[in-house]
Amino acid sequence: MRIAPPAWLVVVLCTVLGCGGGEPDPANDTSEVAAKAGTRDACRLLTVAEVEALLEQKVASASLDESMREYARCQWKDEHGVYLFGIEVWWAGGKQQWDIWGQAMQQANAIMEQQEGVSIDSVVTQGPVAGIGDGAIFSDVMPSRILSGDRFIEMGLVMVPNSAAKFRGLAQTLLSRM
């Protein structure tokens, strides 16, 4: 049985880590956006077929939500526009993002222990995965993270069936294409 984290934890983590964002503009063709801005396209790290195999369902769209020279975010959605899977990629500055995540998790854990008397790990399963880049943390509820050199990938696996079994292969595929 999976227990959802308390709402206040989600609010705290979103406040500390940043969650959500604006709706992607479906009129933007990701290749044109990336080419015009001189950016890298996170949507091109995985094919639609790979994302469908990962999710075990059809994907209707991939949108390059945000893109800059060193950072890009891609989201895959179903035919109703419902979010299924997403990645955020830092081609540079990733070590700093990794450190920020670690500090934010320490702060969130301290708040949860103070207010609820339990650690985050007792509510949300997450943990290091050896042998992937310079560091990898898997979670089926919180964003999973991968660090390799100064490159950083964050991905939401909450909608991915059997995400624990798929994480290593997905991480290796993403790192090999960066």
Secondary structure, 3 states (H helix, E strand, C coil): CCCCCCHHHHHHHHHHHCCCCCCCCCCCCHHHHHHHHCCCCHHHHCCHHHHHHHHCCCCCEEEEEEECCCEEEEEEECCCCCEEEEEEEECCCHHHHHHHHHHHHHHHHHHHHHHHCCCHHHCCCEEECCCCCCEEEEECCCCEEEEECCEEEEEECCCCCCHHHHHHHHHHHHHHCC
